[in-house]
Amino acid sequence: FPSHDNYPSYTSGINTLAQNAEQRYRDRIKLIEGSNRMRLEQSDRDFQTAQKRLDDQLPVLQERSEQTQDLIMKELESAKGQANRSKESIVDQSGETLRNQAQSKREVDARRNQIFAGNNTVDSYGAGGYQLEQTNADTDFLREQNKTLRERDRQLASIDDQVVTLEITAQQAINEEVDKFNDVIRQIQNAKYDNELNRRKDIENVYIDLQKALMDISDQYETNRSRLDEMKF
């Protein structure tokens, strides 16, 4: 122990050491608190950036999905337009065929009338007579006309079936596109939720590290202060 004469100076030195130790203690606390605050701020910036990056994807993906759906509908409308033109062409062609058949029938009837009129047998009903040939010709004409009409209706019905198939396919493609977009939304929402969980974990870790560091510093400070207090005696 110091002599009685040196005791005031010794005590003053101890007090100075204690003050310096307390100041270092407070400085270290501020340093650690500042460091942890910077960690939290950086974590928050990273979180906000990640969330914004996810949010920014939505309008882009939505626009792309809508463009795809619009393209599908345009392709469908184009196919339906082509189908309508094909149907019009079929109707025109069948109409032309019906008119040609009718014209051919009129020409054949005219020649028959001339032949039988020249033979003065237009009222004959016998074998090879006028009425029999006229009836046979009418029957053949109606058969050809009905065949043309059935073929026209078959082709028109086939085109209608193709259009229905295209409509179903287009709707399925649109539904798939909507499902894909909704799935992306769910993925983004899940990612944002995971970001939130990670941010909470970061905050918890920062708090835990801070408390541990403060406790360590506090323990060191208390130990040093106890030693300095003991040195006063």
Salt bridges, closest charged atoms under 4 A:
GLU22 OE2 - ARG26 NH2 2.79
ASP44 OD1 - ARG199 NH2 2.67
ASP55 OD1 - LYS192 NZ 2.78
ASP56 OD2 - LYS52 NZ 2.79
ASP70 OD2 - LYS74 NZ 3.18
GLU77 OE2 - LYS80 NZ 4.00
GLU96 OE1 - ARG99 NH2 2.99
ASP109 OD2 - LYS105 NZ 2.54
ASP109 OD1 - ARG112 NH1 2.69
GLU133 OE1 - ARG112 NE 3.91
ASP138 OD1 - LYS105 NZ 2.55
ASP140 OD1 - ARG143 NH1 2.61
GLU151 OE2 - ARG154 NH2 2.66
ASP153 OD1 - ARG152 NH2 3.06
ASP160 OD1 - LYS87 NZ 2.81
GLU167 OE2 - LYS80 NZ 3.29
GLU177 OE1 - LYS180 NZ 3.61
ASP183 OD1 - ARG186 NH2 3.59
GLU196 OE2 - ARG200 NE 3.54
ASP209 OD2 - ARG39 NH1 3.13
ASP216 OD2 - LYS212 NZ 3.38
GLU222 OE1 - ARG225 NH2 2.74
ASP229 OD1 - LYS232 NZ 3.88
